[in-house]
Amino acid sequence: MGQKPSGEATIPTGATGLTLLRKRLRRMLAFGFAIMKHGIALLITFLGSVILSVPSWIEPLLSPIHARKLTEFLTVSPHTYRYLAITFFSLGLMYASFLAWNERRDQIEALVAESVKRENDVDLEVKQLALKEREITALEERNTELRRERYDRSLNPSGSNATITGRVDDTRKVSLLVTNLGQAAEFYAVFSLSGPIPQEKRFSGRWEHTHSTKTVIAKGETRCLILANMMHRNNFQQWQIFAIGETGPLYIQATQSSCATSTPIAKASDIVISGELVAVPDLVNGIQPFKVVLHAFDAEYVDGGQR
């Protein structure tokens, strides 16, 4: 006779049957407790079956005369009510069992719905994490590419290279001459004001040949960025700053005036124009700062924005 390999685990049949019996007993007890939760249905079942069975158990207690009168009063035989009571009791137990089963079914469906929702949430989080990882990877690749371009540009600076020259003419018109020494690029300027002016905020610079905030400057070409001019009214001088707004050219007048013929001489406070010249693509020598100081009767260009 063949023998089973010693490595195989064997489960005694008796142990399996005992485990199955315990499992069924636990389920029967759980089912009974679930039915007992519906006390109203059980109470109605019990009271209804008792009431229906009253004629069947009260008839033997009556005298023959009263028993005959009870039979005449009832539509059916008193013993029939006993069967009605048993039927009502059985139906009541079935209804209570249905309520317990339905409650358990609702719990299972709620657990299944919650499980599905959690799975959907997990899937959504996984997709979001995957999307973020792709974005991070793309940013890292872009950062590497920009570093490589910056390194290549440092080895071979073939981009735009601008110089700025300040100019104040005889009429006290202040401007900046921007010369592009490299490849053609699109230039624009932004600046802020401080001093006796109506409002202090950033403005876009105004080119002499256009009302657009940006202009293309070819290699070797020079364009003029006009900043301010001095207005003369009788014996008073007042600065006016040029800029470009959302609706077009802006003329910003200083809130103080100067007068050289008054006694004592009236001098307005200085107005400082601090800005940056930017190009697209970027300048080889970087963003170029500039600074202009408007004095009471003259103006001064500070090279590189440093005074």
C-alpha positions in Angstrom: 0.0 0.0 0.0 1.2 3.5 -0.9 2.0 6.0 1.9 1.4 9.7 1.8 4.4 12.0 1.7 5.5 13.1 5.2 5.5 16.7 4.0 1.8 16.9 3.3 -0.4 18.4 6.0 -3.5 16.3 6.8 -6.6 17.7 8.4 -8.7 15.2 10.4 -12.3 14.8 9.1 -13.7 15.2 12.6 -11.9 18.5 13.2 -13.2 19.8 9.9 -16.8 18.8 10.8 -16.5 20.4 14.2 -15.2 23.7 12.7 -18.0 23.7 10.2 -20.6 23.1 13.0 -19.2 25.9 15.1 -19.3 28.2 12.1 -22.9 27.4 11.5 -23.9 27.8 15.1 -22.3 31.2 15.2 -24.2 32.2 12.1 -27.5 30.9 13.5 -26.9 32.9 16.8 -26.1 36.0 14.8 -29.2 35.5 12.7 -31.3 35.0 15.8 -29.9 38.3 17.4 -30.6 40.1 14.1 -34.2 38.9 14.2 -34.5 40.0 17.9 -33.5 43.5 16.9 -36.9 43.9 15.2 -38.9 43.6 18.5 -42.0 45.4 17.1 -42.5 42.8 14.4 -42.0 40.0 16.9 -44.3 41.6 19.4 -47.1 42.0 16.8 -46.5 38.4 15.7 -46.8 37.1 19.2 -49.8 39.1 20.3 -51.6 38.5 17.0 -51.1 34.7 17.2 -52.3 34.8 20.9 -55.4 36.8 20.0 -56.2 34.5 17.1 -55.8 31.4 19.2 -58.2 32.6 22.0 -61.3 30.8 20.7 -59.5 27.5 20.4 -58.2 27.4 24.0 -61.2 29.1 25.6 -63.8 26.7 24.2 -62.9 23.7 26.4 -63.3 25.9 29.5 -66.9 26.8 28.7 -70.0 24.9 29.5 -71.7 23.1 26.5 -74.4 25.8 26.3 -71.8 28.6 26.2 -69.6 26.6 23.8 -72.6 26.2 21.4 -73.3 29.9 21.6 -69.6 30.7 20.9 -69.6 28.4 17.9 -72.8 30.1 16.6 -71.2 33.5 17.2 -68.0 32.7 15.3 -68.0 32.4 11.5 -65.7 29.4 11.5 -64.9 26.6 13.9 -62.9 27.6 17.0 -60.2 25.0 16.1 -59.7 26.9 12.8 -58.5 29.9 14.7 -55.7 27.7 16.1 -54.5 27.1 12.6 -54.9 30.8 11.8 -52.7 31.6 14.8 -50.0 29.2 13.8 -50.1 30.6 10.2 -49.9 34.2 11.5 -47.0 33.3 13.8 -45.2 31.7 11.0 -45.7 34.6 8.7 -44.6 37.0 11.4 -41.4 35.1 11.9 -40.8 35.1 8.1 -41.4 38.8 8.0 -38.9 39.4 10.9 -36.4 37.2 9.2 -36.9 39.2 6.0 -36.2 42.4 7.9 -33.0 41.0 9.4 -31.9 39.7 6.0 -32.7 43.0 4.3 -30.8 44.9 7.0 -27.8 42.7 6.5 -28.1 43.1 2.7 -28.1 46.9 3.1 -24.9 46.7 5.2 -23.2 44.5 2.6 -24.2 46.8 -0.2 -23.0 49.8 1.8 -19.6 48.1 2.4 -19.3 47.2 -1.3 -20.1 50.8 -2.3 -17.6 52.1 0.2 -15.0 49.6 -1.1 -15.6 50.6 -4.7 -15.3 54.3 -3.7 -12.0 53.7 -1.9 -10.7 51.8 -4.9 -11.7 54.7 -7.2 -10.1 57.2 -4.8 -6.9 55.1 -4.8 -6.9 54.9 -8.6 -7.4 58.7 -8.8 -4.5 59.3 -6.3 -2.3 56.9 -8.3 -3.1 58.7 -11.5 -2.4 62.1 -9.9 0.9 60.8 -8.5 1.8 59.5 -11.9 0.9 62.8 -13.5 3.0 64.7 -10.9 5.9 62.3 -11.6 5.7 63.0 -15.3 5.6 66.8 -14.6 8.6 66.6 -12.3 10.5 64.5 -14.9 9.6 67.1 -17.6 10.7 69.9 -15.4 14.0 68.2 -14.6 14.6 67.6 -18.3 13.8 71.2 -19.1 16.1 72.4 -16.3 18.9 70.2 -17.6 18.3 71.6 -21.1 18.4 75.2 -19.9 21.6 74.6 -18.0 23.1 73.0 -21.1 22.0 76.0 -23.2 23.4 78.4 -20.6 26.7 76.6 -20.6 26.9 76.5 -24.4 26.0 80.2 -24.5 28.8 81.0 -22.0 31.2 79.1 -24.3 29.9 80.8 -27.4 28.1 84.1 -26.6 26.3 84.6 -29.9 23.1 86.2 -28.5 22.0 89.8 -28.1 24.3 92.2 -26.3 22.9 95.6 -25.5 24.5 98.8 -24.3 22.7 101.8 -22.7 23.7 105.4 -23.1 22.0 108.2 -21.2 21.2 111.5 -23.0 19.9 114.8 -21.9 19.5 117.4 -24.7 19.4 121.2 -24.5 15.6 121.2 -24.0 16.0 118.9 -20.9 14.6 115.9 -22.7 15.8 112.8 -21.0 16.2 109.5 -23.0 18.2 106.3 -23.2 19.9 105.2 -26.4 19.8 101.3 -26.6 22.3 99.8 -29.0 22.2 96.1 -29.9 25.7 94.7 -30.5 24.6 91.1 -31.0 21.8 89.2 -32.8 18.4 90.8 -33.4 16.0 90.6 -30.4 12.8 92.1 -29.1 13.5 94.7 -26.3 11.2 96.3 -23.7 11.8 98.3 -20.5 10.0 98.6 -17.2 10.7 101.1 -14.5 9.4 102.5 -11.2 9.2 106.1 -9.9 9.9 107.6 -6.5 9.6 111.1 -5.4 7.0 113.9 -5.9 4.7 112.0 -8.3 1.0 111.2 -8.1 1.5 107.5 -7.7 4.4 105.1 -7.3 4.2 101.9 -9.3 5.8 100.1 -12.2 5.4 101.4 -15.7 6.4 100.2 -19.2 9.0 102.3 -21.1 8.0 104.2 -24.2 10.0 104.0 -27.4 10.4 107.2 -29.5 9.3 105.5 -32.8 6.3 103.5 -31.5 3.6 103.3 -28.9 4.2 99.6 -28.4 5.9 98.5 -25.3 8.2 96.2 -27.3 10.4 96.8 -30.3 12.8 94.7 -32.4 16.3 96.0 -32.5 18.6 94.5 -35.2 22.3 94.0 -34.8 24.1 97.3 -34.8 20.9 99.3 -34.6 20.1 101.9 -31.9 16.7 102.8 -30.6 15.7 105.7 -28.3 13.7 105.1 -25.1 12.3 108.5 -24.0 11.8 108.9 -20.2 11.0 112.5 -19.4 11.2 116.2 -20.4 11.0 119.5 -18.5 7.9 121.6 -19.1 8.3 125.4 -18.8 5.3 127.4 -17.6 6.1 131.1 -17.1 9.1 131.0 -14.7 8.3 127.5 -13.3 9.8 124.2 -14.5 8.1 120.9 -13.9 9.1 117.4 -15.0 6.9 115.2 -17.1 7.6 111.4 -17.3 6.7 109.3 -20.4 5.3 105.8 -20.1 3.0 103.3 -21.8 -0.2 102.1 -20.1 -2.9 99.6 -21.0 -4.7 102.2 -23.1 -1.7 103.9 -24.7 0.8 106.6 -23.9 0.9 108.0 -20.3 2.1 111.5 -19.3 2.9 111.6 -15.6 3.5 115.1 -14.2 5.5 115.8 -11.0 3.6 117.3 -8.1 6.3 119.9 -7.4 7.7 122.7 -9.6 10.9 124.6 -9.5 11.6 128.3 -10.0 15.1 129.8 -10.5 13.9 133.5 -10.3 12.1 133.3 -7.0 13.6 134.3 -3.7 14.7 132.0 -2.3 15.0 129.7 -5.3 12.3 127.1 -5.3 13.7 123.6 -5.9 11.5 120.5 -6.3 12.6 117.3 -4.8 14.4 114.7 -6.9 12.5 112.1 -8.9 14.2 108.8 -9.3 13.5 106.5 -12.3 14.8 103.0 -11.7 14.3 100.4 -14.4 15.5 97.4 -16.3 16.0 96.7 -20.0 14.9 93.2 -21.0 15.3 91.3 -24.3 13.8 88.2 -25.8 15.8 86.0 -26.3 17.8 86.9 -23.2 20.7 89.2 -23.4 24.1 87.6 -23.2 25.1 90.2 -20.6 21.8 89.7 -18.7 19.1 92.1 -17.8 20.4 95.7 -18.0 19.5 98.0 -15.0 19.3 101.7 -15.4 18.7 104.7 -13.2 18.0 108.3 -13.9 17.7 111.1 -11.3 15.6 114.1 -12.2 16.9 117.1 -10.2 15.2 120.5 -9.9 16.8 122.0 -13.0 18.7 119.1 -14.6 18.9 115.3 -15.0 21.5 112.7 -14.3 22.0 109.2 -15.8 23.5 106.8 -13.3 25.5 104.1 -15.3 24.2 100.5 -14.6 21.6 101.6 -12.1 24.2 102.2 -9.4 24.7 105.7 -8.0 
